[in-house]
Amino acid sequence: MLKSYFRTALRNLRRNSVFSLINVLGLSIGISAALVIFLIVHYEFSFDQFEPDKKEIYRVVSDIRNVNSEINNAGVPLPVPGAVRREVTGIRQCAAFTLTYPKVTISKNLTFRTQHNTIFTDGNYFALFDNYHWLAGSPKTALLNPRSTVLTQSRAALYFPDITPDKIIGRHIVYNDTMTATVTGVVADLKENTSLSFREFISLATIDLPNREGAGDWNSVNGNDQLFVKLNPATNKTLIETQLAQLQKKYAKPDPYSLTKTTHHLQPLTDIHFDHRYDGLDQPQAHKPTLYGLMIIAAFLLLLGCINFINLTTAQASQRAKEIGIRKTLGSSVPQLIRQFLGETFFLTLLSLALSLALTPWLLAAFSKYIPKNIHFNAIGQPGILAFLAILLVAVTTLAGFYPALVLSRYKPVLVLKNQAFADGPATRGLWLRKTLTVFQFTIAQFFIIATIVVVHQVHYSINTDLGYKKDAIVTVHTPWNFGEKDTRRPLFLEKLRHVPGVELACTGSFSPAWDGGMSQNLVYRDGKKEIPLSLEIKYGDSNYIKLYRLHLLAGRAPRPADTAREFVINETARKLLGFGTPAEAIGKVLGSDPGYPICGVMADFHQASTRAPIHALALGSSKVFEFDFLIGLRPQIPGNPTWAATLAAVGHEFKQLYPESDYSYEFFDETIAKFYSDEQNISHLLTWASGLTILISCLGLAGLVIFTTNSRIKEIGIRKVLGASVTAIATLLSKDFVKLLVISFVIVTPVAWGAMNKWLDNYAYRAPLSWWIFPLAGIGMMAIALLTMSIRTIRTAMANPVEALRSE
């Protein structure tokens, strides 16, 4: 029986090769897109799922609320871990660690300048995360003593190649040229996707915690100092958060002006990979709404391919009516016919699946900039993919084949053999179904076109709008920095930079006008009558900082150079929050006390981050301790000026003369700004691909319907031509029904897209207007593509010789 089904399916495939090709292409594009998106979604949602106790493991994070801002920090104050161990009940394990990025020296010939994925921790870490397989050493004693370290197998192979783990025990590693540690353990790398991608574990006892800066300060939070806890199975996380609040209230010194309130809550381990408010532990984080959006796109692309199949199969019903009548006359039952047609659909879906497997590596390469690097495709070696493909095969076969099979199997043999099968029957109802599905197809296609235009428009607006500063031809060069220490080489390097021919202006500073991090300070302004608390974001720069970035000074002057900040230039937002009526009114007023910070200038607001975020109160000061970056304005690349490449090479030469121990690196300021919108740019690219694929699938289906329509009306067209109808009139006649469907889809999609895009733009504090022209532009574009698709066939049919069409009459 199965062999018969496939033989019949193969005959129909050959007999209707054009329609079969359209069906296979439509389904294969949908399946390929679904497969690629499955790989992405499965990869992202697999993070940290392998932990057996994942539901009981949490990271303790801090939310710092200032009077006019809020900061989310993945760290905790240094005293918190000890207090949690002593006083919090309901916790099985508690593990603290400190992220570090040391210089590592193995021998004279083997040095690594900055090693990521390194932490200070103790044995509690391996007790809490107990999936590590120890190749050498013991988890109970490996990190017990100071100056001991545990390596993963990959890090051990990097430091000590061709040496077995047991032989590595006892070897020495020098950190930051000052501290020598002994290797006391080697563990296998975690093979699963995890946020905890650490490769090197240095004993926490190595750090002199009691004398470390901030050791007893409950109000100081550093994102590098993190804490994980594993709860007892019956413990509610709300109980732990209540106890954390009690600890904070018990030990933290009260803020006399209530400027800052720090609260701690538990972040589930499985949320670390997705919650962008908190550090992702040096791992790229995913965005759940984007992943859900991808899943919707995959569902729509699959659905569009199935719609093509349903439309074309039901449209061809008349060509198979006699076959069905004869089969029924010879004894075929409705279930047998349904199985027959589902078998044919299965055969076509199988062909589509084979084609999609060939397309998937190409699609992965095309999307390589927008998908995680660790994603790879191996249909045989990845059981999850095989299961997904099997489910997909059954689902698509059922979705695409069941309705056509039901329609075709219900024809009555008596009416079929009398050529009355379609009189007020399934074909009439199928016509309305085809129209409805076609409208749905083009509604989805136009929605994706509108969404693409809106996202691209917003990204263009965000990057090209006046952000309040100069962003082109400015380069940041980082130099080594130790907290609280002044680098005596900086003035010399700054002087050398000013003599590099391609440098137009250079200054020292920290934190460019737009940056994804920063420092803040809480101050109080006393006007004699009342006290106004204010949280200020702080940036530092010398007297050329304002000139380099072309910040607009509304009143006063730039801050004078000083070892530590003594005066501030505030922005307009801060001026308004402090209640000053004009910029000039703020000059000379003092923020804070003992001795406080006089306001020496007021500058216009500028965007400190992406246009998603509002502009915060900000102050610019001068502090030689904190001005650890060199900010360089390059001369324009015009004839007579050195090229930027030559200028940066010259800067690098001077850098290596003064900082031979450090790596020379630089970044363009406009590229830093562009990174703020990397998510949006990825979304715009994905939407562009989705729009292209939906248009392609929709046009394939439209082409098939046009071919069927012209074939079924070939004699009518011949008669019309004999009676004098023009090519234009006939082409219009054949196209107008489809144009009506496009217009209906545009009417449906416009309010839906308007609402959806407005909601998406609400994520931006500063957004591009949702212009009316976007919607007719999308509609006209879709209409033009559809008309082009239809014209290829309709014009050809209208120009055909009517004698050929009427010869059989």
C-alpha positions in Angstrom: 0.0 0.0 0.0 2.8 2.4 1.0 4.6 1.6 -2.2 1.4 2.4 -4.2 1.1 5.8 -2.4 4.6 6.8 -3.4 4.2 5.6 -7.0 1.1 7.7 -7.3 2.8 10.7 -5.7 5.7 10.4 -8.1 3.4 10.3 -11.1 1.6 13.5 -9.9 4.9 15.1 -9.2 6.0 14.6 -12.8 2.6 15.5 -14.2 2.3 18.8 -12.3 6.0 19.6 -12.1 5.6 23.4 -11.9 3.2 23.3 -9.0 5.2 20.5 -7.3 8.3 22.6 -7.6 6.5 25.6 -6.1 5.3 23.5 -3.2 8.7 22.0 -2.5 10.4 25.4 -2.7 7.9 27.0 -0.4 8.0 24.2 2.2 11.8 23.9 2.0 12.3 27.6 2.7 10.0 27.4 5.7 11.6 24.3 7.0 15.1 25.7 6.6 14.3 28.9 8.4 12.5 26.9 11.2 15.6 24.6 11.5 18.0 27.5 11.8 15.8 29.3 14.3 15.4 26.0 16.2 19.2 25.8 16.5 19.4 29.3 17.8 16.6 29.0 20.3 17.6 25.6 21.5 21.2 26.8 22.1 20.1 29.9 24.0 17.5 28.2 26.2 19.9 25.3 27.0 22.2 27.5 29.2 22.5 26.2 32.7 19.8 23.6 32.2 22.2 20.8 33.0 22.5 21.7 36.6 20.5 19.1 38.6 19.6 21.6 41.3 19.1 24.6 39.0 15.8 25.5 40.5 17.4 26.0 44.0 20.5 27.9 42.8 20.4 31.7 42.8 22.8 34.7 42.4 22.4 37.4 45.0 22.2 40.7 43.2 21.9 44.4 44.3 19.5 47.1 43.3 20.8 50.6 44.2 18.1 53.2 44.2 19.3 56.8 44.3 17.1 59.8 44.6 16.7 60.2 40.8 18.1 57.0 39.3 18.4 53.3 39.8 21.5 51.0 39.3 21.3 47.2 38.9 24.5 45.5 40.0 25.3 41.8 39.9 27.6 42.2 42.9 27.1 42.4 46.6 29.0 44.3 49.4 32.0 42.4 50.7 30.6 41.7 54.1 27.4 40.0 52.7 28.8 36.5 52.1 30.0 36.1 55.7 26.8 37.5 57.2 24.7 35.2 55.0 26.7 32.1 56.2 26.3 33.1 59.8 22.8 34.5 60.0 20.6 33.4 57.0 18.6 30.2 57.4 17.3 28.0 54.6 20.5 27.8 52.6 22.4 24.6 51.8 25.5 26.1 50.2 26.9 29.6 49.8 29.7 30.4 47.4 31.4 33.8 46.9 33.9 34.7 44.3 35.6 37.8 42.8 36.2 38.2 39.1 39.7 39.1 38.1 41.6 39.7 34.9 45.3 39.0 35.7 48.4 39.1 33.8 49.7 35.5 33.8 53.4 34.4 33.5 54.3 30.8 33.2 57.9 31.2 32.1 60.1 33.8 30.5 58.8 32.8 27.1 55.2 32.3 28.0 53.1 35.3 29.2 49.4 36.1 28.8 48.7 39.8 29.3 45.0 39.6 30.4 43.3 36.3 31.2 39.5 36.3 31.3 37.3 33.7 33.0 39.4 33.8 36.1 38.0 34.1 39.7 39.2 34.2 43.3 37.0 31.6 45.2 37.2 28.7 47.7 36.0 25.2 48.1 32.4 26.3 48.6 32.3 27.0 44.9 32.9 23.4 43.9 30.6 22.2 46.7 27.7 24.3 45.3 28.5 23.6 41.6 29.4 19.9 42.0 29.3 18.8 38.3 33.0 19.3 37.8 35.0 16.1 37.1 38.3 16.3 38.9 41.2 15.0 36.9 43.8 15.8 39.6 43.5 17.2 43.1 40.7 17.2 45.6 37.8 19.7 45.8 37.9 19.7 49.6 41.5 20.8 49.9 42.6 22.3 46.5 41.6 25.9 47.4 42.1 25.7 51.2 45.4 27.5 51.4 46.4 30.9 50.0 48.4 31.1 46.7 46.8 27.9 45.3 45.0 27.6 42.0 42.8 25.2 40.1 42.8 25.0 36.3 40.3 23.6 33.8 41.7 21.1 31.4 41.7 23.6 28.5 43.5 26.3 30.6 46.0 23.7 31.9 46.8 22.6 28.3 47.3 26.3 27.4 49.8 26.9 30.2 51.4 23.5 30.3 51.1 21.8 26.9 51.7 18.1 26.6 51.7 17.5 30.3 49.2 15.2 32.0 47.0 16.7 34.7 48.6 14.8 37.5 52.0 16.1 36.5 50.7 19.7 36.4 50.0 19.5 40.2 52.7 21.5 42.0 53.6 23.7 39.0 53.8 27.5 39.6 51.9 30.4 38.0 52.9 34.1 38.5 50.0 36.6 38.6 50.5 40.3 37.8 54.3 39.9 38.3 53.8 39.9 42.1 52.1 36.8 43.3 53.2 33.1 42.7 50.5 30.4 43.0 50.8 26.7 43.0 48.5 24.5 40.9 46.6 22.2 43.3 43.9 20.8 41.0 42.8 20.2 37.4 39.1 19.8 36.5 37.5 18.9 33.2 35.8 21.7 31.3 32.0 21.8 31.5 30.8 20.6 28.1 27.3 22.0 28.4 26.3 25.6 27.7 26.8 27.5 31.0 27.0 31.1 32.2 29.8 29.9 34.6 32.5 29.8 31.9 35.4 30.1 34.4 38.7 28.5 33.5 40.9 29.4 36.4 40.2 29.4 40.2 42.6 31.2 42.5 42.2 30.6 46.3 40.1 33.3 47.9 42.4 33.1 50.9 45.0 34.7 48.8 43.2 38.1 49.1 43.6 39.8 52.4 39.9 40.2 52.9 39.9 41.9 56.3 42.1 44.7 55.0 40.7 45.0 51.6 39.2 48.3 50.7 35.4 48.2 51.4 35.7 45.1 53.5 33.3 46.4 56.1 31.3 48.7 53.9 27.7 47.5 53.4 26.9 50.5 51.1 29.7 49.8 48.6 28.9 47.4 45.8 31.3 46.1 43.2 30.0 44.0 40.3 33.1 41.8 40.5 32.3 40.5 44.0 29.5 38.0 43.5 27.6 35.5 45.6 25.7 32.4 44.8 23.5 30.4 47.1 21.7 27.0 46.9 18.5 26.9 48.9 17.0 23.9 50.7 14.3 22.3 48.6 11.5 23.5 50.8 12.8 27.1 51.2 10.9 29.9 49.5 13.2 32.6 47.9 11.0 35.3 49.4 12.1 34.2 52.9 15.7 34.6 51.9 15.2 38.0 50.4 13.4 39.1 53.6 16.4 38.0 55.7 18.8 39.8 53.3 16.8 43.0 53.8 17.0 42.5 57.6 20.8 42.1 57.3 21.1 45.3 55.2 19.0 47.2 57.7 21.0 45.8 60.6 24.5 46.5 59.4 24.4 49.2 56.7 25.0 52.8 58.0 21.9 54.9 57.5 22.0 57.5 54.8 21.2 60.8 56.5 19.6 62.2 53.4 18.0 59.0 52.2 19.8 59.4 48.8 20.6 55.7 48.4 18.7 52.5 49.2 20.3 49.1 48.5 18.2 46.0 48.3 19.2 42.5 47.5 17.2 39.8 45.7 17.7 36.3 44.3 18.2 36.0 40.6 17.6 32.4 39.4 20.6 30.7 37.8 18.7 30.1 34.6 17.9 33.9 34.3 21.5 35.0 34.2 21.8 34.3 30.5 18.8 36.5 29.7 18.6 39.3 32.2 20.5 42.3 30.7 20.2 44.4 33.9 22.9 42.3 35.5 26.3 41.1 34.4 26.4 38.0 32.3 29.7 36.7 33.7 31.7 37.6 30.6 29.2 35.6 28.5 27.1 37.2 25.7 23.5 37.4 26.9 20.4 36.5 24.9 17.2 38.5 24.6 14.1 36.5 25.3 11.7 38.7 23.3 14.0 38.4 20.3 14.0 34.6 20.7 10.2 34.5 20.9 10.0 36.8 17.9 12.3 34.3 16.0 10.0 31.5 16.9 7.0 33.4 15.6 8.9 34.1 12.4 9.6 30.4 12.0 6.0 29.5 12.6 4.8 32.1 10.0 7.3 30.9 7.4 6.2 27.3 7.9 2.6 28.4 7.8 3.1 30.3 4.6 4.7 27.3 2.9 1.7 25.1 4.1 -0.7 27.8 2.8 0.9 27.6 -0.7 0.5 23.8 -0.6 -3.2 24.1 0.4 -4.0 26.8 -2.2 -2.3 25.0 -5.1 -3.6 21.6 -4.2 -7.2 22.7 -3.8 -6.9 24.8 -6.9 -5.9 21.7 -8.9 -8.8 19.7 -7.5 -10.7 19.7 -10.8 -7.7 18.0 -12.5 -8.0 15.0 -10.1 -11.8 14.8 -9.8 -12.2 12.0 -12.3 -9.3 10.1 -10.8 -11.1 10.3 -7.4 -14.4 9.3 -9.0 -12.9 6.3 -10.6 -11.1 5.3 -7.3 -14.4 5.5 -5.4 -16.3 3.6 -8.0 -13.6 0.8 -7.7 -14.2 0.7 -4.0 -11.8 3.1 -2.4 -13.1 4.5 1.0 -12.7 8.1 2.2 -10.0 7.0 4.8 -8.0 5.3 2.1 -8.2 8.4 -0.1 -7.2 10.6 2.8 -4.2 8.3 3.4 -3.3 8.4 -0.3 -3.3 12.2 -0.4 -1.5 12.5 3.0 1.1 10.1 1.6 1.6 12.3 -1.4 2.0 15.3 0.9 4.5 13.3 3.1 6.5 12.5 -0.1 6.7 16.2 -1.1 7.5 17.3 2.5 10.3 14.7 2.6 11.7 16.2 -0.6 11.4 19.6 1.0 13.1 18.4 4.1 16.0 17.0 2.1 16.4 20.3 0.2 16.2 22.3 3.5 19.1 20.1 5.0 21.2 21.2 2.0 20.2 24.9 2.5 20.7 25.0 6.3 24.6 25.3 6.2 24.3 28.1 3.7 21.7 29.9 5.9 24.0 29.5 9.0 26.8 31.1 7.0 24.5 33.9 5.8 23.4 34.5 9.4 26.8 34.1 11.0 27.0 37.7 12.1 23.8 37.5 14.1 23.9 34.0 15.7 26.1 32.7 18.5 29.5 31.4 17.3 29.1 28.0 19.0 26.1 27.0 17.0 26.8 24.2 14.5 24.7 21.9 12.4 25.0 18.1 12.4 21.8 16.3 11.7 23.3 12.9 12.6 25.3 13.9 15.6 22.7 16.0 17.3 19.7 13.8 18.5 17.7 16.9 19.3 17.8 18.0 15.7 16.6 14.5 14.5 13.7 14.7 16.9 12.8 18.2 15.8 13.0 17.2 12.1 10.7 14.2 12.8 8.2 16.3 14.6 8.4 18.9 11.8 7.9 16.3 9.1 4.7 15.0 10.8 3.4 18.5 11.6 3.9 19.9 8.2 2.5 16.9 6.5 -0.6 17.0 8.6 -1.0 20.8 8.4 -0.4 21.1 4.7 -2.1 17.9 3.6 -5.1 17.2 5.8 -7.5 19.8 4.4 -6.7 19.1 0.7 -7.0 15.4 1.4 -10.4 16.0 3.1 -11.7 18.1 0.2 -10.5 15.8 -2.6 -11.8 12.6 -0.9 -15.3 13.9 -0.5 -16.1 14.3 -4.2 -19.2 12.2 -5.1 -18.3 9.8 -8.0 -21.7 10.2 -9.7 -21.3 14.0 -10.0 -17.7 13.7 -10.9 -18.3 11.4 -13.8 -21.1 13.8 -15.0 -18.7 16.8 -14.8 -20.9 18.3 -12.0 -18.4 17.9 -9.1 -18.0 21.6 -8.5 -21.6 22.7 -8.6 -22.1 24.4 -5.2 -19.5 22.0 -3.8 -16.1 21.9 -2.2 -14.4 23.9 -5.0 -16.7 26.8 -4.4 -15.9 26.8 -0.8 -12.2 26.2 -1.6 -12.2 29.4 -3.7 -13.1 31.5 -0.6 -10.5 29.5 1.4 -7.8 30.3 -1.2 -8.7 34.0 -1.1 -8.6 34.0 2.7 -5.2 32.2 2.8 -3.8 34.5 0.1 -4.9 37.6 2.1 -3.3 36.1 5.2 0.0 35.5 3.3 0.3 39.0 2.1 -0.8 40.5 5.4 2.1 38.7 7.1 4.5 39.8 4.3 3.4 43.4 4.6 3.7 43.3 8.4 7.3 42.2 8.1 8.1 44.9 5.5 6.6 47.6 7.8 8.5 46.2 10.8 11.7 46.2 8.9 11.3 49.8 7.7 10.4 51.0 11.3 13.4 49.3 12.9 15.8 50.5 10.3 14.4 54.0 10.6 14.8 54.0 14.4 18.4 52.7 14.2 19.2 55.4 11.6 17.5 58.0 13.8 19.4 56.8 16.9 22.8 56.8 15.3 22.4 60.0 13.1 20.4 62.3 15.3 22.2 65.1 17.1 23.4 63.3 20.2 24.9 66.5 21.7 28.5 65.8 20.9 31.0 65.1 18.1 31.4 61.4 17.5 33.5 61.1 14.3 37.2 60.7 14.1 37.7 60.3 17.9 39.7 57.4 19.2 40.1 56.1 22.8 43.4 54.6 23.9 43.4 52.8 27.2 46.4 52.8 29.6 47.0 50.7 32.7 45.2 51.9 35.8 45.4 51.1 39.4 42.8 52.5 41.7 44.0 55.5 43.7 47.4 55.7 41.9 48.6 58.5 39.6 50.5 57.4 36.5 53.5 59.7 36.1 53.9 58.5 32.4 50.6 60.0 31.3 51.7 63.7 30.9 54.7 62.6 28.8 52.5 60.4 26.6 50.0 63.3 26.2 52.8 65.6 25.1 54.1 63.0 22.6 50.6 62.6 21.2 50.3 66.3 20.5 53.4 66.1 18.2 52.0 63.2 16.1 51.2 64.8 12.7 47.8 63.2 12.3 46.5 64.2 15.8 44.3 67.3 15.8 43.6 67.4 19.6 44.3 65.1 22.5 43.2 65.0 26.1 43.0 62.7 29.1 39.8 61.5 30.6 37.7 58.6 31.6 34.3 57.6 30.3 33.5 59.2 27.0 30.2 61.1 26.7 28.4 57.9 25.8 29.5 54.7 27.6 27.8 51.6 28.8 29.1 52.0 32.3 30.1 54.8 34.7 30.4 56.2 38.2 27.9 58.0 40.3 28.0 60.2 43.4 25.3 61.3 45.7 25.4 65.0 46.8 23.2 67.4 48.5 22.7 71.1 47.5 21.7 73.4 50.3 20.2 76.7 49.2 19.8 78.1 52.7 16.1 77.2 53.0 16.0 73.5 52.0 18.3 70.6 51.1 18.0 69.1 47.6 19.5 65.6 47.2 20.9 64.6 43.8 22.6 61.5 42.3 25.0 62.6 39.6 26.7 60.5 37.0 30.4 61.5 37.0 32.8 61.8 34.1 36.3 63.1 34.2 38.3 65.0 31.6 41.0 67.6 31.4 40.4 71.1 30.0 40.3 69.9 26.4 37.6 67.3 27.0 34.7 69.7 26.3 36.6 71.1 23.2 37.3 67.6 21.8 33.7 66.4 22.0 32.4 69.8 21.1 30.1 69.8 24.1 28.0 73.0 24.3 28.9 75.1 27.3 25.9 77.3 28.3 27.6 79.2 31.1 30.9 79.2 33.0 34.0 77.3 32.1 35.6 73.9 32.0 37.0 72.4 35.3 40.6 73.3 36.1 43.1 70.4 36.3 43.5 68.8 39.7 44.7 65.6 41.4 41.1 65.0 42.6 37.9 66.7 41.4 37.3 70.0 43.1 34.7 71.6 40.9 32.0 70.4 38.5 30.4 71.3 35.2 26.8 70.1 35.5 24.4 69.4 32.6 21.0 71.0 32.0 19.1 68.0 33.6 21.0 68.5 36.8 20.5 72.2 36.7 16.7 71.8 36.4 16.6 69.2 39.2 18.5 71.6 41.5 16.0 74.3 40.8 18.2 76.9 39.1 16.2 79.1 36.6 19.0 79.8 34.2 22.5 78.3 33.6 24.2 81.5 34.8 22.3 81.2 38.1 24.0 77.9 38.9 27.6 79.2 38.6 29.4 79.4 41.9 26.8 77.4 43.9 28.3 74.5 45.9 27.2 70.9 45.9 27.9 68.9 49.0 30.0 70.1 51.9 33.5 69.9 53.5 34.5 71.6 51.3 32.0 70.6 48.6 32.2 71.0 44.8 31.5 74.5 43.3 29.6 74.5 40.0 32.0 76.1 37.5 29.9 75.6 34.4 26.7 74.3 32.9 26.6 72.4 29.6 23.8 71.3 27.3 22.4 67.8 27.8 23.8 65.0 25.6 22.9 61.3 25.4 25.0 59.3 27.8 23.8 56.0 26.5 21.5 54.8 23.8 18.3 56.6 22.9 16.4 53.9 24.8 17.5 55.5 28.1 16.6 59.0 29.4 19.3 61.6 29.9 20.4 61.6 33.6 21.8 64.3 35.8 25.6 64.5 35.1 28.7 66.3 36.3 32.1 66.6 34.6 35.2 67.1 36.8 38.9 66.9 36.4 40.9 64.3 38.3 44.4 63.1 37.3 43.8 59.9 39.2 40.7 59.0 37.2 41.8 60.3 33.8 43.3 57.0 32.7 42.2 57.1 29.0 43.7 59.1 26.2 41.1 60.7 23.9 42.4 61.6 20.5 40.8 63.7 17.8 42.1 62.7 14.3 42.7 65.2 11.5 40.3 64.8 8.5 41.4 62.3 5.8 42.0 64.8 3.1 45.0 65.3 0.8 48.0 66.6 2.7 47.0 64.9 6.0 48.3 61.6 7.2 45.9 58.7 6.9 44.2 57.5 10.1 46.0 54.1 9.8 49.4 55.9 9.7 48.4 58.2 12.6 47.3 55.2 14.8 50.5 53.3 14.0 52.5 56.4 15.2 50.4 56.6 18.3 51.0 52.8 18.9 54.8 53.4 18.5 54.8 56.1 21.2 52.5 53.9 23.4 54.9 50.9 23.3 57.8 53.2 24.2 56.2 54.2 27.4 54.0 51.2 28.2 56.0 48.1 27.0 54.3 45.8 29.4 50.8 46.6 28.0 48.9 45.7 24.8 48.2 48.7 22.6 44.5 48.9 21.7 42.1 51.6 20.6 38.5 52.0 19.7 36.6 54.6 17.6 34.0 56.5 19.5 31.4 56.2 16.7 31.8 52.4 16.8 31.2 52.5 20.6 27.9 54.3 19.9 27.0 51.8 17.2 27.4 49.0 19.7 24.5 50.5 21.7 22.2 49.5 18.8 23.7 46.1 18.0 20.5 44.3 19.1 18.4 46.6 16.9 20.7 46.1 14.0 20.6 42.4 14.4 16.8 42.6 14.6 16.7 44.7 11.4 18.8 42.2 9.5 16.7 39.3 10.7 13.5 41.1 9.8 15.0 41.9 6.4 15.7 38.2 5.9 12.2 37.3 7.2 10.6 39.9 4.9 12.5 38.6 1.9 11.6 35.0 2.7 7.9 35.8 3.3 7.7 37.8 0.1 9.5 34.9 -1.8 7.1 32.3 -0.4 4.0 34.5 -1.0 5.1 35.3 -4.5 5.7 31.6 -5.2 2.2 30.8 -4.1 0.8 33.8 -6.1 2.7 32.7 -9.2 1.2 29.2 -8.8 -2.3 30.6 -8.5 -1.8 32.9 -11.5 -0.6 29.9 -13.5 -3.6 27.9 -12.5 -6.0 30.7 -13.2 -4.6 31.5 -16.6 -4.6 27.8 -17.6 -8.2 27.3 -16.5 -9.3 30.4 -18.4 -7.2 29.9 -21.5 -10.3 29.4 -23.8 -12.1 32.4 -22.3 -9.0 34.5 -23.1 -8.9 33.2 -26.6 -12.5 34.2 -27.2 -12.0 37.6 -25.7 -9.0 38.2 -28.0 -11.0 37.1 -31.1 -13.7 39.6 -30.0 -11.1 42.4 -29.9 -9.9 42.5 -26.3 -6.4 44.1 -25.9 -3.4 42.7 -24.1 -3.8 45.3 -21.4 -7.4 44.5 -20.9 -6.8 40.8 -20.6 -3.8 41.3 -18.2 -6.0 43.6 -16.1 -8.8 41.1 -16.1 -6.5 38.3 -14.9 -4.8 40.5 -12.2 -7.7 42.5 -10.7 -8.9 39.7 -8.3 -5.4 39.3 -6.9 -5.0 43.1 -6.6 -8.2 43.2 -4.6 -6.8 40.6 -2.2 -3.6 42.7 -1.8 -5.6 45.8 -1.0 -7.6 43.9 1.6 -4.4 42.6 3.2 -3.1 46.2 3.4 -6.3 47.4 5.1 -6.0 44.6 7.7 -2.2 45.0 8.4 -2.1 48.8 8.7 -3.8 49.1 12.2 -2.1 46.0 13.5 1.3 47.1 12.4 0.7 50.6 13.7 -0.1 49.3 17.2 2.7 46.8 17.3 5.4 49.3 16.1 4.2 52.0 18.5 4.5 49.5 21.4 8.0 48.6 20.2 9.0 52.2 19.9 7.8 52.8 23.5 11.1 51.1 24.6 12.9 54.3 23.5 13.0 57.5 25.6 13.9 59.3 22.3 12.2 57.7 19.3 11.8 58.4 15.7 8.3 59.4 14.7 6.1 56.6 13.3 5.6 58.4 10.0 2.5 57.7 7.9 4.5 57.3 4.7 5.9 54.0 6.0 2.6 52.2 5.6 1.8 53.2 2.0 5.5 52.6 1.1 5.2 49.0 2.3 1.9 48.5 0.5 3.1 50.0 -2.8 6.3 47.9 -2.5 4.3 44.7 -1.9 1.9 45.7 -4.8 4.8 46.3 -7.2 6.4 42.9 -6.3 3.1 41.1 -6.7 2.2 42.8 -10.0 5.7 41.9 -11.4 5.1 38.3 -10.3 1.7 38.2 -11.9 2.7 40.1 -15.1 5.3 37.5 -16.1 2.4 35.0 -16.6 -0.6 37.2 -17.4 1.1 39.2 -20.2 2.4 36.0 -21.7 -1.1 34.5 -21.7 -2.7 37.7 -23.0 -0.2 37.8 -25.9 -0.7 34.1 -26.9 -2.2 33.2 -30.2 -6.0 32.6 -29.7 -6.1 30.0 -32.4 -4.0 27.7 -30.2 -6.5 28.1 -27.3 -9.6 27.5 -29.5 -8.3 24.8 -31.8 -9.9 22.0 -29.8 -13.3 23.7 -30.0 
